[in-house]
Amino acid sequence: MSKRGFGKKDFVNALVVGFALFATFFGAGNLIFPPVLGLNAGKSWLASFFPYLISDAGIAIVGVLAVVKIGGSMEDQLSQLGKWPSRILCVILMMLIGPLVTIPRTGATTYEMSAQPLFPGLSSWVFSAFFFAVVALLTIKPAAVVDIIGKYLTPVLLLALAVLCVKGIVAPLGTPVESRIPGEEVRNGLIYGYQTLDALVAVPLAMIIIKSVKDKGYREKREIAGMVSVSSAVAFVGLLAVYAGLSYLGATVSGEALTELSGTELVVEITGRLLQRAGIVILGVIVLMACLTTAIGTTSAVTEYLCTLMKNKLSYGKMVVAMCVLSYLLCNLGTSQIIALAEPMLTLIYPVFLTQIFLVFFSKRIKTPWVFRCSAIGAALFMAADLLYSKFGILDLPFLKAVPLESLGLGWVLPAVVGGIIGAFIRPKAEPAEKTDAAA
């Protein structure tokens, strides 16, 4: 960006970075959830679509902008929690969105939705070896990651999605009927968007995006903020358009008895009806591109963090290979098993992370770090109790279901607010340096 304003070159750069953001956020779950929402909501599909958009893309973009506002590393975003709590949280978070959950899930999903329908006899071990070899190859040069995704992979993904959505709009499979979940459309949209967990990827991904923007010649803070903001807007508009199209496709079959189908099966069914045999190929391309871009972006972001944490004792290239090998081994557990194993930890960490993203925007007005810490403790304690009650049945705590917003999956919000208020009355201890100055 020059002093004269936003020029043609700036627009092209913003478009490439925005495409990369879009593609990294748009994984297989983002392909599956909107049609399910449309199927259940029928004529009221917009009532589910907008809450889904806000709780998925909205929160994710806010996470990116939070990094631009504060700057620094992943740990800097959580620094108010204290050095070791923030570091431990970051490591756990990075492993979950990296080789333990998100990355292996991309390989498993691609095999189940893309490779297996086209090549029924193909072994998952053989396919996933090829998949992660490609991920490693395209991630090995960190400076090129954003350009690879934004210039080459995302256009293929968008073209395939456009073919599917336009066909479904021009020649709909049916007419939307009354909602199967009257009064629950907003709740469903919020919960499904919340479950994508895109906000967890937003902060580490933002560091890669900022680095890419700097590599393109933007050095001043104002220039970087402007480029990332425009790129975020590009990504948001792209997600809005795709989610709307997919939600409408689900709504067009709301009059049929398809509720017994899983989200994956519903997408396959809709695609097959719209585009017949070619639909299987196009769906395969969509899933492959969606998962590949997510895997590349996430692998790069997590590797950058771990290399910095280890003070580059293991090179970036070797770390990428190690990440891909571990992801390859776990991916063959299958999508359902990976999600089941990770769900409790993700459920516990996600609200804590969201409290910190939100409070970052008010950091200049917050006088004590205990606001950050106590809000995180409040959210974590509630989610821990809820897991022990709802998930594991260890504690008998039925009153948790009466907590405000719990029906939306946001029961942790009130405990976080209460914790933050309590924290506001806790005065931080004086730093050692301050004591030394006073003594002098």
Secondary structure, DSSP 4 states (H G I P E B T S, - for coil): -BTTB--HHHHHHHHHHHHHHHHHH--HHHHHHHHHHHHHHGGGHHHHHHHHHIIIIIHHHHHHHHHHHH-S-HHHHTGGG-HHHHHHHHHHHHHIIIIITHHHHHHHHHIIIIIHHH-TT--HHHHHHHHHHHHHHHHSSGGGHHHIIIIIIHHHHHHHHHHHHHHHHHS-SS---S-SSTT-HHHHHHHHHHHT-HHHHHHHHHHHHHHHHHHTT--SHHHHHHHHHHHHHHHHHHHHHHHHHHHHHHHHTTTSS-TTS-HHHHHHHHHHHHHHHHHHHHHHHHHHHHHHHHHHHHHHHHHHHHHHHTTTSS-HHHHHHHHHHHHHHHHTT-HHHHHHHHHHHHHHHHHHHHHHHHHHTTTTT---THHHHHHHHHHHHHHHHHIIIIIS--S--GGGGGSTTGGGT-TTHHHHHHHHHHHHTPPPPPPHHHHHHHH-
